[in-house]
């Protein structure tokens, strides 16, 4: 009987069946063979919040090319797939779903029930992601699939936290952090997206407490004036030397604050004088620490004005700005307004303007951890392809600040710190403590916060292979060979994987970082792949 090809190709008639045959046959399964060299790639885990996009398709195609190439060359090639719990993004999605469908907030639902809904979301959308990965024809070893919150990865996260805490590299402190009023959580520096926007610089006069003219300052955030503790001038600025040590008055507020000398103000910018508000600006916070000034807070966590704002209390911060500037102008304290390009920090998830905020949070001391990661790149133990992306990597590490790792969320790895409810003693432990070593009480409450998503994904190259257990997979397939990723998460993820691996494993997690981008497809991409494969 004669059969003719269909006029149009219908992938559903063939591809699912072919892929299922590949998978069932074990064609993609990596075997620990002592007579073969391993070749390992761990898939950058897609977030469970949605669907794959073109960036994933490009990134995974390059990984598939490398894996199949090495497999054909006789290597025991492992391409390990997985997904990420995406703490903030998933919590927002689940909370919105509950609010839209049931008309209640996550707080009304309660933590335990909310987490049940979050796991339901993961099972629904996480499986959708992995099915899409299969649709691409990717040659992943699905028997080794991992999730950043599965039991093994959670054990690795807790182990890392406890080890770093016991070493003194993790601490809890009251410091200035990036706060998203919309997501209701702290963010690390890497999670703040800066954009230059046209805005206004307001010049105000702070009259002298002795009745003199006083001093003028420029600010883009006049609503923070209620938290001012000083006016800083450069010690070598001749214009203001006679004012150092004298008092000026916050206009309309009446609070007297000193004029101090500090190297922070730039005499060439604005008026050369800077208002110091330690609780609402990172540079001001450092000045305040140097001069042992207070840190009064005038903006609430929800971005409304606090008690210090007087009659403006409860107003949205931007509404307050308009009303406050108008009142200062009417009272004769506004000198002028300039249009200027101002860098604005926004939440990388919801674009809400970030509010610097003084808060009790958990931090990782980064200076010491960064040094081996810097050295690894300089000695070429870690190679960036294309090479120019090494500059981004090094710039971030050489200017790194302590990493804020606590998040005011429910979906994520809960911080393993326990507080005695009778004496206040804090115990950091991989397992819940049975008795307080200080007062012998057994009445404990675990820290409410969870860890930054990137804390768990920083362990991905070795937690997925069974660490902290010394598994046979870990011994054979680690360190991995190549990371294929995008340039936009070099500091989010790549940097953190490198210093975490050097700290926990004593070696780099991969030899090559291939930064994939549509621009590099064609000859540039082929040349880069040849560097990695030795082809």
Secondary structure, 3 states (H helix, E strand, C coil): CCCCCCCCCCHHHCHHHHHHHHHHHCCCCCCCCCCCCEEEEECCCEECCCCCCHHHHHHHHHHHHHHHHHHHCCCEEEEECEEECCHHHHHHHHHHHHHHHHCCCHHHHCHHHHHHHHHHHHHHHHHHHHHHHHHCCCCCCHHHCEECCCHHHHHHHHHHHHHHHHHCCEEEEEEEEEEECCCCEEECHHHEEEEEEEEEEEEEEECECCCCCCEEEEECCHHHHHHCCEEEECCCCCCCHHHCCCEEECCCCCCEEEEEECCCCCCCCCCCEEEECCCCCHHHHHHHHHHCCCCCCCECCCCEECHHHHHHCCCEHHHHHHHHHHHHHHCCCEEEEEEEEEEEEEECCCCCECEEEEEEEEEECCHHHHHHHHHHHHCCCCEEECCCHHHHHHHHHHCCCCEECEECCCCCCECCEEEECCCCCEEECCCCCCCCCCCCCCCEEECCCEECHHHHHCCHHHHCCCCCCCCHHHHHHCCCCEEEECHHHHHHHHHHHHHHHHHHCCCCCCCEEEECCHHHCCHHHHHHHHHHHCC
